[in-house]
C-alpha cells in the first residue's frame, strides 16, 4: 500500500498547483471558522425530524462538487468545511479480488482515467436491465486499480484536480481520513453476485475496523442478508432510486414498496428518496405542493433522508437559483423536516441546518455571520 494517496505529478494543472489551491481554500476557511466559533453559531435544538435531532449532513463522496468524488481531497475538505457530525458517503464497488473501493459510478470510465490506462479492459455488461459499455471494477485487481486516478464525473465542474488522487479502498477511508461517521452505499449487490463476488462477506469483514454507522441499498435482499450482523451498531437504510423499476432482489416495484413503509421498517431503520418524492416538480420546473411522504415515513417509525442535492444543478425556479432556500424547504420551511440530506456541497447543507433553520429573533446576526463563514467559497 502506498505511503501517500496523492500523486506527486498528475494532470489537471499538476499536483503542485492543485495542492497550493487547496491550501489557500483551507487557510481561508480556518480563519472564517475561527471567527464563527468566537461568536457562537446557534444550532436549533428541535426539528421535526423523527427524533427531534438536527438533520444529518451526508457528504456524497466528500466535497464532490469541487474535487473528484471519493478522492482524498474531497473527503478531507468535506470534514473541515461542514458540520462536525457530517457523515462521509462511499459508493462501494468490488474489485476482481474482492476488495471494496469507493467509486461513485460502477463504470470507471465515468470517474477515473481507466479507459486511458487500460484500454483493453473495455467490456459490456447488463446492469439493472440496461446494457452498459465501459471499464468496471470487477475486471480489475486492487493492484491494477491503484494504477488509475480519479477524475471529475461532471463535465460542468472543474477538471483541475483530475488524475491526481488514487482510488480509496473502504479501509483506506478509515485509515487516512478518520471520519466520525461512514455511510456505505451498496448499489449493485445483485450484479456483483451474478459475477461471483460477495458484497455481504466483504462488508461484514470490515465492520470491526471501519466506523460504519449507515449502510444503504436499493436491494431489500441485501439489507436482509446483513441485518443480523449489524443490528444495534449500524443503521440500515433502504434507498429508493429515481425511477420506478423493480428491486432485483425481490421483483417488487419501487412504487409498490413506497406504499408499504411498515414492511420496510421490519428490515431497515430509515429510507432515502430523491427530492422529487417529497417536493414534486412540474415539467416547466416549478414546485407542486409537497407530498406527505416525510410524515408517512415518520409515522412508520422510519427516518427519511433526501438525495440529489448539489449547488450547480438546475433547481425549481421557486428557489430563485438559491440552493440554500431549497435545503430550507426540506428541513424547516415546509412544516416538516427530513432526517438528513445527501449532497455534493456539504458546506451549504451545514449552513442551512446550523444557521438558517428555525431562526429566532436574532436573525440578522445569524444571517450575517453564517454568510460570512459558509459562503466564502460558494
C-alpha positions as CSV (number, residue, x, y, z in Angstrom):
1,X,0.0,0.0,0.0
2,X,1.3,3.4,-0.9
3,X,2.6,5.8,1.8
4,X,0.7,8.7,0.2
5,X,-2.6,8.7,-1.5
6,X,-1.8,11.8,-3.6
7,X,0.0,11.6,-6.8
8,X,3.2,13.8,-6.9
9,X,2.7,15.0,-10.5
10,X,-0.5,14.4,-12.4
11,X,-2.8,16.2,-14.8
12,X,-5.4,18.8,-14.4
13,X,-2.9,21.6,-13.8
14,X,-0.4,19.5,-11.8
15,X,-0.2,18.3,-8.2
16,X,1.7,21.4,-7.0
17,X,-0.8,23.9,-8.4
18,X,-3.7,21.8,-7.0
19,X,-2.1,21.5,-3.6
20,X,-1.5,25.3,-3.4
21,X,-5.1,26.0,-4.4
22,X,-6.4,23.5,-1.7
23,X,-4.1,25.1,0.9
24,X,-5.5,28.5,0.1
25,X,-9.0,27.2,0.5
26,X,-8.3,25.5,3.8
27,X,-6.4,28.6,5.2
28,X,-9.3,30.9,4.4
29,X,-11.9,28.6,5.8
30,X,-10.0,28.1,9.0
31,X,-9.8,31.9,9.6
32,X,-13.6,32.2,9.0
33,X,-14.5,29.3,11.1
34,X,-12.4,30.7,13.9
35,X,-14.4,33.9,13.8
36,X,-17.6,32.0,13.8
37,X,-16.6,29.9,16.8
38,X,-15.8,33.1,18.7
39,X,-19.3,34.4,18.0
40,X,-21.0,31.1,18.6
41,X,-23.4,29.9,15.8
42,X,-26.7,28.9,17.4
43,X,-27.7,25.4,16.5
44,X,-31.5,24.8,16.8
45,X,-32.4,22.2,19.4
46,X,-35.6,21.0,17.9
47,X,-36.5,19.9,14.4
48,X,-39.5,18.0,13.0
49,X,-37.2,15.0,12.4
50,X,-38.1,11.6,13.7
51,X,-36.3,12.1,17.0
52,X,-36.1,15.9,17.1
53,X,-32.3,16.0,16.2
54,X,-30.7,18.2,13.7
55,X,-30.8,16.7,10.2
56,X,-27.6,14.8,9.2
57,X,-25.3,16.2,6.5
58,X,-24.2,13.4,4.2
59,X,-21.2,14.3,2.0
60,X,-21.5,12.3,-1.2
61,X,-18.0,11.2,-2.0
62,X,-16.8,14.0,0.2
63,X,-16.9,17.6,-1.2
64,X,-17.5,16.2,-4.7
65,X,-18.9,19.4,-6.1
66,X,-15.3,20.7,-6.3
67,X,-13.0,17.7,-6.1
68,X,-13.3,14.3,-7.8
69,X,-15.8,12.2,-5.9
70,X,-14.3,9.9,-3.2
71,X,-10.8,11.5,-3.5
72,X,-8.6,12.2,-0.5
73,X,-9.1,16.0,-1.0
74,X,-12.9,15.6,-1.3
75,X,-13.2,13.6,1.9
76,X,-10.8,15.8,3.9
77,X,-12.3,19.1,2.8
78,X,-15.8,17.9,3.5
79,X,-15.0,17.2,7.1
80,X,-13.2,20.5,7.5
81,X,-15.9,22.7,5.9
82,X,-19.0,21.0,7.2
83,X,-20.9,20.3,10.4
84,X,-18.8,18.4,12.9
85,X,-21.0,15.3,12.7
86,X,-21.1,15.1,8.9
87,X,-21.2,11.5,7.5
88,X,-19.0,10.7,4.5
89,X,-20.6,8.7,1.8
90,X,-18.8,5.9,-0.1
91,X,-20.4,4.1,-3.0
92,X,-18.9,0.6,-2.6
93,X,-17.7,-1.2,-5.7
94,X,-15.8,-4.5,-5.7
95,X,-12.6,-5.4,-7.5
96,X,-11.8,-8.7,-9.1
97,X,-10.1,-9.9,-5.9
98,X,-13.0,-8.9,-3.7
99,X,-11.7,-5.5,-2.3
100,X,-14.2,-2.8,-1.7
101,X,-13.4,0.6,-3.2
102,X,-15.1,4.0,-3.0
103,X,-16.2,4.9,-6.5
104,X,-19.3,6.9,-7.4
105,X,-20.1,5.2,-10.7
106,X,-20.0,1.5,-11.4
107,X,-18.5,2.4,-14.8
108,X,-14.9,3.5,-14.0
109,X,-14.7,5.3,-17.4
110,X,-17.1,7.9,-16.0
111,X,-15.0,8.9,-13.0
112,X,-11.4,7.7,-13.5
113,X,-8.7,7.5,-16.2
114,X,-9.2,3.7,-16.5
115,X,-10.1,3.9,-20.2
116,X,-6.7,5.5,-20.9
117,X,-4.7,3.4,-18.5
118,X,-6.3,0.1,-19.5
119,X,-7.9,0.4,-23.0
120,X,-8.0,-3.4,-23.5
121,X,-10.3,-3.9,-20.4
122,X,-13.3,-2.3,-22.1
123,X,-16.3,-4.5,-21.7
124,X,-20.1,-4.6,-21.9
125,X,-22.4,-5.7,-19.1
126,X,-26.2,-5.6,-18.5
127,X,-26.7,-3.6,-15.2
128,X,-30.2,-3.1,-13.9
129,X,-31.6,-4.3,-17.2
130,X,-29.6,-1.7,-19.2
131,X,-26.6,-2.6,-21.4
132,X,-23.5,-0.6,-20.4
133,X,-20.1,-0.4,-22.1
134,X,-17.0,0.8,-20.3
135,X,-14.5,-0.2,-17.6
136,X,-15.7,-2.0,-14.5
137,X,-14.0,-2.6,-11.2
138,X,-14.8,-6.4,-11.2
139,X,-12.4,-6.7,-14.2
140,X,-9.5,-5.1,-12.2
141,X,-7.5,-6.4,-9.3
142,X,-7.0,-4.0,-6.5
143,X,-3.3,-3.6,-7.5
144,X,-4.5,-2.6,-11.0
145,X,-7.0,-0.1,-9.6
146,X,-4.1,1.6,-7.9
147,X,-2.6,2.4,-11.3
148,X,-5.6,4.6,-12.1
149,X,-6.6,8.0,-10.9
150,X,-9.9,9.7,-10.1
151,X,-11.4,12.3,-12.4
152,X,-14.4,14.7,-12.0
153,X,-17.5,12.9,-13.2
154,X,-19.4,16.1,-14.2
155,X,-18.1,17.9,-17.2
156,X,-19.6,21.2,-15.9
157,X,-17.2,21.1,-12.9
158,X,-13.5,22.0,-12.8
159,X,-11.1,19.3,-14.0
160,X,-8.0,20.9,-12.3
161,X,-7.9,18.1,-9.7
162,X,-8.2,15.3,-12.3
163,X,-5.6,12.5,-12.4
164,X,-4.0,13.4,-9.1
165,X,-5.7,11.2,-6.5
166,X,-5.7,7.4,-6.1
167,X,-8.9,5.4,-5.5
168,X,-9.5,4.7,-1.9
169,X,-10.4,1.3,-0.5
170,X,-13.1,1.4,2.2
171,X,-10.4,0.6,4.8
172,X,-8.2,3.4,3.4
173,X,-11.0,5.8,4.1
174,X,-10.9,4.9,7.7
175,X,-7.1,4.9,7.9
176,X,-6.3,8.2,6.1
177,X,-9.4,10.3,6.8
178,X,-10.7,9.0,10.1
179,X,-14.2,10.4,9.6
180,X,-16.6,10.5,12.6
181,X,-19.2,8.6,10.6
182,X,-19.0,6.5,7.4
183,X,-22.0,5.8,5.2
184,X,-21.6,2.9,2.8
185,X,-23.9,2.7,-0.2
186,X,-24.2,-0.7,-1.9
187,X,-26.0,0.0,-5.1
188,X,-25.3,-3.2,-7.2
189,X,-25.1,-6.2,-4.9
190,X,-27.1,-8.4,-7.3
191,X,-24.8,-7.5,-10.2
192,X,-21.7,-8.5,-8.3
193,X,-23.3,-11.7,-7.1
194,X,-24.0,-12.7,-10.7
195,X,-20.3,-12.5,-11.3
196,X,-19.1,-14.4,-8.3
197,X,-18.3,-11.6,-5.9
198,X,-19.8,-11.5,-2.4
199,X,-20.6,-8.0,-1.2
200,X,-22.1,-9.2,2.1
201,X,-18.9,-11.0,3.0
202,X,-16.8,-8.0,2.3
203,X,-19.0,-5.6,4.3
204,X,-19.1,-7.9,7.3
205,X,-15.3,-8.4,7.2
206,X,-14.6,-4.7,7.7
207,X,-17.2,-3.8,10.3
208,X,-14.6,-4.1,13.2
209,X,-12.1,-1.8,11.5
210,X,-14.3,0.8,9.9
211,X,-16.8,3.0,11.8
212,X,-19.7,2.2,9.6
213,X,-22.8,4.0,11.0
214,X,-25.0,3.7,8.0
215,X,-25.4,1.1,5.2
216,X,-27.9,1.8,2.3
217,X,-29.0,-0.2,-0.7
218,X,-31.9,-0.3,-3.1
219,X,-32.0,-4.0,-2.7
220,X,-34.1,-5.4,0.1
221,X,-32.4,-8.8,-0.2
222,X,-29.0,-7.4,0.6
223,X,-30.2,-5.4,3.6
224,X,-31.9,-8.6,4.9
225,X,-28.7,-10.6,4.4
226,X,-26.7,-8.4,6.7
227,X,-29.3,-7.2,9.2
228,X,-28.5,-9.7,11.9
229,X,-24.8,-8.9,11.7
230,X,-25.2,-5.1,12.1
231,X,-28.2,-4.5,14.3
232,X,-27.5,-2.1,17.1
233,X,-24.3,-0.6,15.7
234,X,-25.2,0.3,12.1
235,X,-28.4,1.7,10.7
236,X,-29.8,0.1,7.6
237,X,-31.4,2.4,5.1
238,X,-33.5,1.3,2.1
239,X,-32.7,3.6,-0.9
240,X,-35.4,4.3,-3.4
241,X,-34.0,5.1,-6.9
242,X,-35.1,7.9,-9.1
243,X,-37.2,5.6,-11.2
244,X,-39.9,3.1,-10.7
245,X,-38.2,-0.1,-11.8
246,X,-38.2,-3.3,-9.7
247,X,-35.9,-4.3,-6.9
248,X,-33.8,-7.1,-8.4
249,X,-33.7,-9.0,-5.1
250,X,-37.5,-9.2,-4.7
251,X,-39.0,-8.3,-8.1
252,X,-41.3,-5.8,-6.3
253,X,-41.6,-2.5,-7.9
254,X,-40.3,0.5,-6.0
255,X,-43.7,2.1,-6.5
256,X,-45.3,-0.7,-4.5
257,X,-42.6,-0.6,-1.9
258,X,-43.1,3.1,-1.4
259,X,-46.7,2.3,-0.3
260,X,-45.6,-0.4,2.2
261,X,-43.3,1.5,4.6
262,X,-44.3,-0.7,7.5
263,X,-42.8,-3.7,5.7
264,X,-39.6,-1.7,5.1
265,X,-39.5,-0.9,8.8
266,X,-39.1,-4.6,9.6
267,X,-35.8,-4.6,7.8
268,X,-34.4,-1.0,7.9
269,X,-34.4,2.0,10.3
270,X,-34.7,4.5,7.5
271,X,-35.3,5.2,3.8
272,X,-33.6,7.5,1.3
273,X,-35.5,9.1,-1.5
274,X,-34.9,11.5,-4.4
275,X,-36.0,15.1,-3.7
276,X,-39.0,14.7,-6.1
277,X,-40.6,12.1,-3.8
278,X,-41.1,14.9,-1.3
279,X,-41.4,18.1,-3.5
280,X,-42.7,17.1,-6.9
281,X,-41.8,19.4,-9.8
282,X,-43.8,20.3,-12.9
283,X,-42.5,19.8,-16.5
284,X,-41.7,23.6,-16.6
285,X,-39.6,23.3,-13.4
286,X,-42.0,24.7,-10.7
287,X,-42.8,23.1,-7.4
288,X,-46.0,21.3,-6.8
289,X,-47.4,21.0,-3.2
290,X,-45.3,18.6,-1.0
291,X,-46.4,15.0,-0.7
292,X,-47.0,13.5,2.8
293,X,-44.0,11.1,2.3
294,X,-41.9,12.5,5.2
295,X,-44.9,12.3,7.6
296,X,-45.8,8.8,6.3
297,X,-42.2,7.6,6.9
298,X,-42.1,9.1,10.4
299,X,-45.5,7.6,11.3
300,X,-44.0,4.2,10.3
301,X,-41.0,4.9,12.6
302,X,-38.6,5.4,9.8
303,X,-36.0,8.1,9.4
304,X,-36.1,9.6,5.9
305,X,-33.2,11.1,4.0
306,X,-33.4,13.1,0.8
307,X,-30.8,12.8,-2.0
308,X,-29.7,14.6,-5.2
309,X,-28.7,18.0,-3.7
310,X,-26.0,20.0,-5.5
311,X,-25.4,23.7,-5.8
312,X,-24.7,23.6,-9.5
313,X,-27.8,21.5,-10.6
314,X,-30.9,23.1,-12.1
315,X,-33.3,23.5,-9.2
316,X,-37.0,24.6,-9.3
317,X,-37.5,28.3,-10.1
318,X,-39.3,28.9,-6.9
319,X,-36.0,28.9,-5.1
320,X,-34.7,31.8,-7.3
321,X,-31.5,29.9,-8.0
322,X,-30.6,29.8,-4.3
323,X,-29.7,26.2,-3.1
324,X,-29.9,27.4,0.5
325,X,-33.6,28.0,0.0
326,X,-34.0,24.5,-1.4
327,X,-32.5,22.9,1.7
328,X,-34.7,25.0,4.0
329,X,-37.8,23.7,2.3
330,X,-36.8,20.2,3.3
331,X,-35.7,20.9,6.9
332,X,-37.9,23.7,8.2
333,X,-39.9,25.9,5.8
334,X,-42.2,23.1,4.6
335,X,-43.6,22.3,8.0
336,X,-41.6,19.1,8.2
337,X,-38.0,18.0,8.3
338,X,-36.1,15.2,6.7
339,X,-33.6,13.4,8.9
340,X,-30.7,14.1,6.6
341,X,-29.6,15.3,3.1
342,X,-27.2,13.7,0.7
343,X,-25.2,16.5,-1.1
344,X,-22.2,17.2,-3.3
345,X,-21.8,20.5,-1.4
346,X,-21.9,19.7,2.3
347,X,-20.9,23.3,3.3
348,X,-24.2,24.7,2.0
349,X,-26.2,22.0,3.8
350,X,-24.3,22.7,7.0
351,X,-25.1,26.4,6.6
352,X,-28.8,25.7,6.1
353,X,-29.1,23.4,9.1
354,X,-26.7,25.1,11.5
355,X,-27.5,28.8,10.8
356,X,-30.8,29.4,9.0
357,X,-33.3,26.7,10.1
358,X,-35.7,27.7,12.8
359,X,-34.1,31.2,13.3
360,X,-35.0,33.0,16.4
361,X,-35.5,36.8,16.7
362,X,-31.7,37.5,16.4
363,X,-32.0,36.6,12.7
364,X,-29.8,39.4,11.4
365,X,-26.8,38.4,13.4
366,X,-27.1,34.8,12.4
367,X,-27.6,35.6,8.7
368,X,-24.5,37.9,8.6
369,X,-22.2,35.5,10.5
370,X,-23.3,32.4,8.6
371,X,-23.0,34.1,5.2
372,X,-19.5,35.3,6.1
373,X,-18.5,31.9,7.4
374,X,-20.0,29.4,4.9
375,X,-20.4,31.3,1.6
376,X,-16.8,32.4,1.3
377,X,-16.2,29.5,-1.0
378,X,-19.6,29.3,-2.7
